[in-house]
Amino acid sequence: ATAAMLAEEDRALRQQRMFLRDLVTTLLFKKQWSDFHAPVSDEEAPGYSKTVRDPMDLSTLLWRVDGGWYLTVDAFLRDARLIVTAAKEYWGGLGESAAEKSAHVSTREAAARRAADPEGRQLVSRAHALEDTVREMAGALDPGLVLRCATIARHRAERDAKERGARALATQPEGEGADAALPPTP
């Protein structure tokens, strides 16, 4: 990849990152999403860390946007979806989690109590509303930029795979690898 091509890729990814940063920042300033602003602690929600496999919140999304984790909008939306999944796992919307199935009866009873809690049901509903809002806001991003960034992500993955393969071949002892099966040249 040429330096100019990489610079153009970086520019497109930066535009997408700026859009996603603005999206999450907007949500962080809205009181209606305050339940999802920060990670949930076990003090706030007893047993949360043992029940929820992949916790997610808006501040973590923002941290990941700033860290360049998302080369595609789809990757960002998958992580935003984790907010809903976590709410359902904790409040019983998906049935028992793997941890609860293997735990003793009192843990299952706690999960059943959470599933019947109207506050929990409302929180799951707000998580769904947040996801709908995120998807709607993300839909405002230029479709051409979305496609460009998806192409960049695919090309970068291909380049990374080639580089890893080349490094692996370079570190193999002589007589091993792909060339080992070839007959000697005369």
Summary of the structure (lengths in Angstrom):
residues: 186
radius of gyration: 22.6
end to end distance: 35.3
largest distance: 79.9
contacts: 481
relative contact order: 0.12
helix: 73%
strand: 0%
